[in-house]
């Protein structure tokens, strides 16, 4: 597995999503990329510009699972390297560790923004 390689299929899927968004047309959910495959649920057409909706709790759970998987992968690679596995390179371990760290930091920032928004809403006067 080549870490950092970009699959051309994902690039094409992203381009088709961007083109569809520019034309205000709903995208095909089978081409979704970024760890949210199967999360986007099409809704019943309510108007001509009906868009697909994302269930927030499912999207949040999927992103947390993705962060957890990246951290688990980094730990496993680190253990394999420490045990002397010749198939694991130090660069692979470091890249996986940095990816896990960045994804965790992004998750913490999202959590902080959600908590801040919650406090702002709770402090609003009715």
Secondary structure, DSSP 8 states (H G I E B T S, - for coil): --TT---HHHHHHHHHHHHHHHTT----GGG--SS-TTTEE-----STT---EE-HHHHHHHHHHHHHHHHHHHHHHHHHHHTT-TT--HHHHHHHHHHHHHHHHHHHHHHHHHHHHHHHHHT---
